[in-house]
């Protein structure tokens, strides 16, 4: 018996891969690109000790500044009170100066008496100058309302405009402060 051999030809098998079909979805609206969101800047962690240090340092600086201002203010007040006390003392001595000046203007036959009054007046002027007191108000000076008190007015062609014609009472100045205004008569 003869066997019949059958040749089977093997055909190449094509592999078919099927992709699963995606379920149908409605069309998605076009996506609008969103701006990139940046993350919030990280805040540095604050050390509680550093906060306390800064607060204490600020308080210390404020106290130091307040103390410096207090020191400057008290120095200024001390100088002002010294100057005010000095000008008050000079103001209380001025009647003595006025009396000695009147005594020198009086006629006297006693030469020793006149010499004593002159010596007293010279010493008083020396003391006043030593204290920094300036005596002002001379005939012929120009009138200054910040220094002189005009109590009279006269017409005198020989003297210029706003010139002191007569001095009734001398003026005294201590630094920039006027202790007493000069009482004067002003020409023209």
C-alpha positions in Angstrom: 0.0 0.0 0.0 1.3 2.9 -0.9 0.9 5.7 1.1 0.3 8.8 -0.4 2.2 11.5 1.0 0.6 14.7 0.9 2.7 17.6 1.2 1.3 20.3 3.0 2.7 23.6 2.2 2.8 25.7 5.0 1.7 29.1 4.2 3.1 31.9 6.0 0.8 33.0 8.6 0.1 36.6 8.8 -0.4 37.8 12.1 -3.0 40.2 12.3 -3.0 42.3 15.3 -6.1 44.1 16.0 -6.0 47.2 18.0 -8.8 47.6 20.3 -11.0 50.3 19.0 -11.3 53.3 21.2 -14.7 54.0 22.3 -16.2 56.8 20.5 -16.1 60.0 22.6 -17.6 63.3 21.7 -15.1 65.7 20.4 -13.2 67.5 23.2 -13.2 71.3 23.0 -9.9 72.7 22.0 -7.7 73.2 25.0 -6.7 76.8 25.7 -3.1 76.8 26.9 -3.0 78.0 30.5 -0.2 80.2 31.6 2.2 78.2 33.7 1.5 78.7 37.3 4.5 79.5 39.2 4.8 78.3 42.6 4.6 80.8 45.4 8.0 82.0 46.4 9.2 80.1 49.3 9.4 82.3 52.3 12.5 81.8 54.2 11.9 80.2 57.5 12.2 82.8 60.2 14.1 81.7 63.2 12.2 82.8 66.3 15.6 83.6 68.0 16.5 85.9 65.1 13.1 87.7 65.4 13.7 88.1 69.2 17.2 89.3 68.5 16.1 91.9 65.9 13.3 93.1 68.2 15.7 93.5 71.2 18.3 95.2 69.0 15.7 97.7 67.7 14.5 98.4 71.2 18.2 98.9 72.3 18.9 101.3 69.4 15.7 103.3 70.2 16.7 103.6 73.9 20.2 104.7 72.9 18.9 107.3 70.5 16.4 108.6 73.1 19.3 108.9 75.7 21.5 110.7 73.2 18.7 113.2 72.4 18.1 113.6 76.2 21.8 114.3 76.8 22.0 116.9 74.0 18.8 118.6 75.2 20.0 118.8 78.8 23.3 120.3 77.7 21.5 122.9 75.7 19.1 123.6 78.6 22.0 123.9 81.0 23.8 126.4 78.7 20.6 128.4 78.3 19.9 128.5 82.0 23.5 129.6 82.7 23.1 132.3 80.1 19.7 133.4 81.5 21.1 133.5 85.0 24.1 135.5 83.9 21.9 138.0 82.0 19.6 138.3 85.0 22.5 139.0 87.3 23.9 141.6 84.9 20.4 143.2 84.7 20.3 143.6 88.5 23.7 145.3 88.5 22.8 147.9 85.8 21.2 150.4 88.2 24.6 150.6 89.9 26.2 151.4 86.6 23.6 154.0 85.8 24.1 155.7 89.3 27.9 155.7 88.9 27.5 157.2 85.4 25.3 160.0 86.8 27.7 160.6 89.6 30.6 161.1 87.1 28.6 163.7 85.2 28.0 165.8 88.3 30.2 168.7 89.0 32.1 168.3 92.3 35.0 170.2 94.1 36.1 167.0 95.9 38.8 165.5 93.6 39.2 162.5 95.9 35.5 161.7 95.7 35.5 162.0 91.9 38.6 159.8 91.7 36.9 157.1 93.9 33.8 157.1 91.7 35.9 156.8 88.5 37.9 153.9 90.0 34.6 152.1 91.0 33.2 152.7 87.5 36.3 151.4 85.8 36.3 148.3 87.9 32.6 147.7 87.2 33.1 148.0 83.5 36.1 145.6 83.7 34.0 143.0 85.5 31.1 143.4 82.9 33.6 143.0 80.0 35.0 139.9 81.8 31.5 138.4 81.9 31.2 139.1 78.1 28.9 142.1 78.4 29.1 144.6 75.6 28.1 148.2 76.3 26.5 150.0 73.3 24.7 153.2 72.4 27.0 156.1 71.4 26.1 159.4 69.9 26.7 159.2 66.2 25.9 155.5 65.9 23.2 154.5 63.4 19.9 153.6 64.9 19.0 149.9 65.1 15.6 149.0 66.4 16.9 145.6 67.5 19.3 147.4 69.9 18.0 150.9 70.5 14.7 152.2 72.0 14.0 155.6 70.3 12.2 157.7 72.9 12.6 161.0 71.1 13.0 162.4 67.5 14.9 165.5 66.5 15.5 167.3 63.2 19.2 167.9 62.9 20.8 168.6 59.5 24.3 168.0 60.8 23.5 164.4 61.6 22.5 161.9 58.9 19.3 159.9 58.6 18.6 157.6 61.5 21.6 158.6 63.5 21.6 158.7 67.3 21.7 162.3 68.5 21.6 161.8 72.3 21.9 158.8 74.6 19.7 158.7 77.7 20.7 155.3 78.9 23.3 152.9 77.6 22.4 149.5 76.2 23.9 146.1 77.3 24.3 142.9 75.3 25.4 139.5 76.5 26.4 137.5 73.5 23.5 137.8 71.1 21.0 138.5 73.8 20.1 142.1 74.6 20.0 142.6 78.4 18.8 146.2 78.1 18.0 148.3 75.1 19.7 151.7 74.8 17.3 154.6 75.3 18.2 157.2 72.6 17.1 160.2 70.6 17.1 159.7 66.9 17.9 162.5 64.3 15.8 163.1 61.2 
